[in-house]
Every structure is written in structure tokens, then in C-alpha cells.
Amino acid sequence: MDRRDLGPTETAYQRDLKLQQEQGEIDYDDKIMENGKLFRVPYKVIKQVVFTNVRKDELVDLEHAARLQYRLLLNDAILKAKVEFAKLTITIVYNPQDSGNLKEKISIEGIVDFLAGEGVHIDPKSMEISDYDYYKNMYTYQFDPAEIREHPPYTYTTEEWKKMRPKWDRQVIIGEKAKLVKFHEWQNSYAEAHPELNLGKIPVPEKKVSFLGKILGGNKKKAKNQEKGFWFHGV
């Protein structure tokens, strides 16, 4: 069967949204403005909870902490989970019960009960709940250009990196051009080796050689020619 006749497939979220629109049950209308256009987002302001002072004997070890984080993320109502064994903290971003969106929801009591089922018992006094803007803190971070996540290389400060960045960018551009020239040279050599393909020749710009490079290049050429002869190292 030709699947092209079936048309584009819909996600479960799109099907639920369409069904609720048809039944007139939709009351969630949070939108964001992006490039002058309105877009509807699945979440707006949700919740983040941070559990501190988790007992070390209940987290057991790094492997247990990693498994706990994985099991938390299996819940559709939990968007983000981080279990830090060294700091004995658990950070969870979740969709609360009182949110107006159409996605899966969970209460803080449900999260605490789940953790208790995994052997981690939470002290209510060491629990901090705050609002979490999904669009600014998660959506924008994941889908906007990588510059928002830029940080200086290891051992360099931000100020040092700002001074180094222009030279680094120039070197990157030069390197990319050199790689492109090398690739075109390979294409031409491949075309010459396979004339039956009629691939044609790609114009490759001549490599610019500095004055020092010409000197060193000449010496290399001279040494290469001398290697062809026979040298007698006598007294």
C-alpha cells in the first residue's frame, strides 16, 4: 500500500486537541509571540520542585540515582528530572494538577508517593516549589540558537574569551575554506580517475602562500630533489 495516500500523520497531542476543539471542551488558550506571529504552546507556567537533604543511604549509589532519574522521566507529567547523588538533591519540573493545559498532570503528593515507592522518603521541610516558565526556561533553551548556551573554554574567563573570540572566528573561517578547497581537490582527482562519469572539473582557488612559506617550501623542494641522489658521508 502506498502510504503517501494516507496524508501526514498526527501526534497524540494534535489528535486530542482536535477532538476537544470539536467537542467544545477546550479552554486552554496560552499563546506566545515569536517573530510577530502567535504560536500556541503545550505548556506555559508549570512547576519546579527541589528536594534537598535526601538521605544518602536511600539514594544508595550513583547507579541507583541514575535509575531513579530514568523512572521519573518515564512519567509523562514530568518534563525534566535531575537526581544529583553528590549533592543529595532531586530537581523535578512537572505539570501540576491545577494547570489549564491538556497534557498529563501530577500532584506534588503523587511525586512524593512515587519517590517513597522507590525507597526515597522526602522531608516536607526540605521541599521548595516554584513557578517554571516552560517557554523561557525550556522551549527557548532547546530550540533557539546555541549562542544562549555559550560559555568560555575550560581554564579561560569570560573576559579572556571575549578578547580571543574574534581571532578564533577568523581561524575557524580559514579552516572551513581550507577544508572546502581540499574537498574540491579530491573531487577533481576522482573525476580524473573516472572519466567515464563525465563529472567535470571544479575550479579550485590557488592557495595563498606567505613569504616565509615560499622560503620553507623552496627548501623542502630542494631537499626532496636531493633525496633522489646518492650521498656519501665520508670523513
C-alpha positions in Angstrom: 0.0 0.0 0.0 1.2 3.5 -0.9 1.4 5.3 2.5 1.5 8.7 0.7 -2.2 8.5 0.2 -2.8 8.5 4.0 -1.6 12.1 4.4 0.5 13.5 7.2 0.3 11.7 10.5 -0.9 13.4 13.6 0.6 13.2 17.0 -1.4 12.1 20.0 -1.4 15.7 21.3 -2.7 17.0 17.9 -5.5 14.4 17.9 -6.5 15.2 21.5 -6.5 18.9 20.7 -8.6 18.5 17.6 -11.1 16.3 19.4 -11.5 18.7 22.2 -11.9 21.6 19.8 -14.7 19.7 18.0 -16.4 18.9 21.3 -16.1 22.5 22.5 -14.2 21.4 25.7 -11.0 23.4 25.1 -10.4 26.2 27.5 -6.6 26.4 27.3 -5.5 29.3 25.1 -2.0 30.2 26.1 0.0 31.6 23.2 3.4 33.2 22.8 4.6 35.8 20.3 7.5 34.8 18.1 8.7 36.9 15.2 5.5 38.8 15.1 3.3 35.6 15.0 1.2 33.9 17.6 2.0 30.3 18.4 0.2 28.0 20.8 2.4 26.1 23.3 1.5 22.9 25.1 2.7 24.4 28.4 3.1 27.9 29.8 3.8 28.3 33.5 4.2 25.0 35.2 6.0 24.0 38.5 9.5 23.0 39.6 10.2 21.3 42.9 13.6 20.8 44.5 14.0 18.2 47.2 17.2 18.8 49.3 18.7 16.8 52.2 17.8 13.5 50.7 19.2 10.7 52.8 22.4 9.2 51.3 21.5 5.7 52.4 18.2 5.9 50.4 19.9 7.1 47.2 22.3 4.2 47.8 24.8 4.8 45.0 25.2 6.5 41.6 23.6 3.6 39.7 20.5 3.8 41.9 20.3 7.6 41.5 20.5 7.2 37.7 17.8 4.5 37.6 15.6 6.8 39.8 16.0 9.7 37.4 15.2 7.4 34.4 12.0 6.2 36.2 10.9 9.7 37.0 11.2 10.7 33.3 9.0 7.8 32.3 6.1 9.7 33.7 4.5 11.9 31.0 3.6 14.6 33.5 7.3 15.0 34.5 9.1 17.1 31.9 12.5 17.2 33.5 14.2 15.4 36.3 17.7 15.5 37.8 18.9 13.3 40.6 22.2 14.5 42.0 23.8 11.9 44.2 26.8 14.0 45.2 24.6 16.9 46.3 21.8 14.7 47.6 19.1 16.7 45.8 16.3 15.9 43.3 15.0 18.6 40.9 11.8 17.9 39.1 9.9 20.0 36.6 6.3 18.8 36.3 2.8 19.7 35.0 0.7 20.4 38.1 -2.9 19.3 38.7 -4.2 22.9 38.6 -2.7 23.8 35.2 -5.1 24.6 32.4 -3.2 22.8 29.6 -4.3 19.5 28.1 -1.3 17.4 28.9 -0.8 14.7 31.6 -0.7 16.1 35.2 0.6 15.1 38.5 0.4 16.5 42.0 3.3 17.0 44.4 1.7 14.3 46.6 1.9 12.0 43.7 5.6 12.7 43.2 6.3 12.2 46.9 4.4 8.9 46.9 6.3 7.7 43.8 9.7 8.5 45.4 8.6 6.7 48.5 7.8 3.7 46.4 11.4 3.9 45.1 12.8 3.9 48.7 13.4 7.7 48.9 11.4 9.4 51.6 11.1 13.1 51.4 11.0 15.5 54.3 8.4 18.2 53.6 10.6 20.8 55.3 13.3 20.3 52.7 11.0 20.8 49.7 10.9 24.0 47.6 8.3 24.6 44.9 8.4 27.5 42.4 6.8 28.5 39.1 8.6 27.4 36.0 8.1 29.2 32.7 8.2 26.4 30.1 8.7 28.7 27.1 11.5 30.8 28.5 13.4 28.1 30.5 12.9 25.0 28.4 11.5 25.7 24.9 13.7 28.7 24.2 16.8 27.0 25.5 16.3 23.9 23.4 15.2 25.5 20.1 16.9 28.9 19.9 20.4 29.3 18.5 23.2 27.8 20.5 24.6 31.2 21.5 22.4 31.3 24.5 24.4 28.3 25.9 27.8 29.7 25.0 30.4 29.6 27.7 34.2 30.2 27.7 36.5 27.3 27.1 38.0 25.5 30.0 40.6 27.4 32.0 39.6 30.8 30.4 37.4 33.5 31.9 34.6 35.2 30.1 36.6 38.4 29.6 39.6 36.5 28.2 37.2 34.6 25.8 35.7 37.8 24.6 39.1 39.0 23.5 40.1 35.7 22.0 36.8 35.1 20.1 37.4 37.4 17.0 40.7 35.7 16.3 39.1 32.3 16.9 36.3 33.0 14.5 38.7 34.1 11.8 40.7 30.9 12.2 37.5 28.8 12.0 36.6 30.5 8.7 40.0 30.0 7.3 39.9 26.3 8.4 36.5 25.8 6.8 37.7 27.3 3.5 40.8 25.1 3.5 38.6 22.0 4.1 36.4 23.0 1.2 39.4 23.5 -1.1 40.8 20.1 -0.1 37.4 18.5 -0.8 37.2 20.1 -4.2 40.7 18.9 -5.0 39.6 15.4 -4.1 36.5 15.7 -6.3 38.7 16.7 -9.2 41.1 13.8 -8.7 38.2 11.4 -8.5 36.8 12.9 -11.7 40.1 12.4 -13.5 40.3 8.8 -12.3 36.8 8.1 -13.6 36.5 9.9 -17.0 33.6 7.7 -17.9 31.4 9.5 -15.4 31.8 12.9 -17.1 31.9 14.7 -13.7 33.7 17.8 -15.0 36.2 19.9 -13.1 35.5 22.2 -10.2 37.5 25.4 -10.1 39.7 25.5 -7.1 41.3 28.8 -5.9 45.0 28.8 -5.7 46.4 28.6 -2.2 47.9 31.8 -0.9 51.5 31.2 0.4 53.2 33.7 2.6 56.8 34.9 2.1 58.0 32.6 4.9 56.0 29.7 3.4 57.7 30.3 0.0 61.1 30.1 1.6 60.3 27.0 3.5 58.5 25.5 0.5 61.6 26.1 -1.6 63.8 24.5 0.9 61.5 21.5 1.1 61.6 21.2 -2.7 65.4 21.4 -2.8 65.7 18.7 0.0 63.2 16.5 -1.9 65.3 16.7 -5.0 68.5 16.0 -3.1 66.9 12.8 -1.6 66.9 11.3 -5.1 70.7 11.3 -5.3 73.3 9.2 -3.6 75.1 10.8 -0.7 78.4 9.5 0.6 79.1 10.6 4.2 82.8 10.2 4.4 85.4 11.7 6.6 
